[in-house]
Amino acid sequence: MAEQNSPAPSAATEAVPPASPKVPTVIADDVHIVYRVYGGSTGRGSATAALNRLIRRTPGAGVREVHAVKGVSFTAYRGEAIGLIGSNGSGKSTLLKAIAGLLPAERGKVYTDGQPSLLGVNAAMMNDLTGEKNVMLGGLAMGMSREQIRERYQEIVDFSGINEKGDFITLPMRTYSSGMAARLRFSIAAAKDHDVLMIDEALATGDRSFQKRSEARIRELRKEAGTVFLVSHNNRSIRDTCDRVLWLEHGRLLMDGPTDEVVRAYEKETAR
């Protein structure tokens, strides 16, 4: 029996290569975060009693519970920039702290692929040390080597713009304005390629020129296969930077979707 030759595949019938699979970086599974504020009793032994209640996780008299995050679930993927919006006290910053491993979940789980890094405008820096020494300490704290920090040092200083009106990098941090300090924190964090980078209101500081540099750097981080979370009350920054938005209110996730769709719904609600 003669062998049958198959016709050569045409361009139209050639198999299309499968799309690259989406790689999860953060999974929040029904996450609940509860703050406990202990107070009321001031008698002798009250510190010991409070410590025992903390260990047993049982509230006693005078204990106030704040349910800050209520059953939030989502999956973030590599290459995404995700904005978090909502009114003050809606649980945005608390959720970031839980992702970073700084707050334990009362119920539910948070799974991360790689090391999450949280950058906030109130991130601790050594006020008595110079900006130069804080660049070194901040880089080391993020896992960079001394050589890597030295290689990127001038880039960090130039990006922050704090030397535009003087040699501030050699002065103690206590001499900086809040905006200068926040810009330097962002510049240090942005010098490293992160698996998961979380930014809490960092783009609210500085002039429009610095905000544009920050937004451009976030887009670079996304291209380098990281995932970026941004908490901001500036909807323009969210629109310019993020392709997906989580909207939280009173600790609950109200909406999760494309940026324009979620921000429009949020603006419509807050305009009422």
Secondary structure, 3 states (H helix, E strand, C coil): CCCCCCCCCCCCCCCCCCCCCCCEEEEEEEEEEEEEEECCCCCCCHHHHHHHHHHHCCCCCCEEEEEEEEEEEEEEECCCEEEEECCCCCCHHHHHHHHCCCCCCCEEEEEECCCEEEEECCCCCCCCCEHHHHHHHHHHHCCCCHHHHHHHHHHHHHHHCCCCCCCHHHCEHHHCCHHHHHHHHHHHHHCCCCCEEEEECHHHCCCHHHHHHHHHHHHHHHHCCCEEEEECCCHHHHHHHCCEEEEEECCEEEEEEEHHHHHHHHHHHHCC
